């Protein structure tokens, strides 16, 4: 599923960076683009007073009919980056992110992502939907996306994870999205895909762990439910948070109604997190993220 839309009309490339905050950085970046014939479409920045780090995202286009040569621009920009000790990336904004979506049996997050992509709200090339069950094959096929069934048992879990990593490498996958994939991935997978794998779960952790969390929440009379989208790390459900959504609930709502409300916020939180990541708006700041919307 190949999409060519962009959330920033005219944007050709995106530069993201982080570095020790000092004077002259913004001037150096904008001056470089001016000399190279680049016109800034959007610029966002954040200076973290605790770490003394500047985070910046600049979307730009080439003007005067000049063809964008990212290889040459990267080489030229390295001089500026070295001067300010930057960690940086410069990528094309026109190429959709190559994505694998992993699911089990719940379809709400998968359907949300594929629908948004089909209407241009997301900029994804969905390489495959991968599942340990066959229930959602129909959803993938409806949107014209390849479906891969990779069953998982205690005996062959390592083989299933090896198959996932092989797919990621062969298809040059940029991002893996766990859209209610109900399997715990091993440390090797988490390490290889660090910063490139997003998970979604309800935000009532750690209060209501294990099975039937919404039923536990109902018993305790909670007044809000929520969802957290975060990067996956080897520490279960403790990776850097990208997006959270909440919704109010009340005493009139049954466990089934709480689950339905939870699905709503899970869909929104995951879609927003995927969008921010694939638009190169998320920068890591230790255990936290900076999201330059």
Helices and strands as residue ranges (DSSP letters): E 13-20, H 25-35, E 38-48, E 53-62, H 70-83, E 87-92, E 97-103, H 108-118, E 124-131, H 137-142, E 147-149, H 157-170, E 175-178, H 187-192, E 197-202, H 213-220, E 224-231, E 241-248, H 255-278, E 282-285, E 288-291
